[in-house]
Amino acid sequence: MGKYDKYFYKFVPQHTNWGSWCVSPQAYFRGNADLPGSNYNVGFQVFREPVYLEREPHFHREEEYLVFLGISRPDVFDFDAEIEVWIGEDIDNMERHIITKPTIVRIPKGMWHCPVDFKKVNKPVFFQAALMHGDFGNLKRRYRENGEAYYEYYGDGS
């Protein structure tokens, strides 16, 4: 055992049966759960078919990055997909963006985003959602019976 072993995490394959659109296994780094004290939480997936992902708008208390790259080796710029991403400061006035080239999207803390719709996937896409916090979580708008809006937290330690 080395003095700095606590800073190394070896990925464990995580098998899913989400469907033919997502390659299994996937890799995840769950921040604090995998390396205590970490301020980073990320998943690594390869999507090979269209899928409507994260349908409901939400926001995080921390910054997040969405990465879209081609997965054709060795050229990550070999990208043939169309992905729709919604983003905005106000959930009722979000902008629609279409991704057709390798892209990273910075989502500042408190910024509404989603849905993310992989409309066309002619070549597999590497997707990574990286949250700058050790515990994953998001907030979604909900409504009480009287119509009053409130925000509910979903995530680790909720």
Secondary structure, DSSP 8 states (H G I E B T S, - for coil): --TTGGG------B---S-TTB-SSBEEE-GGGTSTT---EEEEEEE-S-EEE--S-BB-SS-EEEEEEE-STT-TT---EEEEEEEESSTTS-EEEEE-SSEEEEE-TT-EEEEEEEEEESS-EEEEEEESSSS-EEEEEEE-TTS-EEEEEEETT-
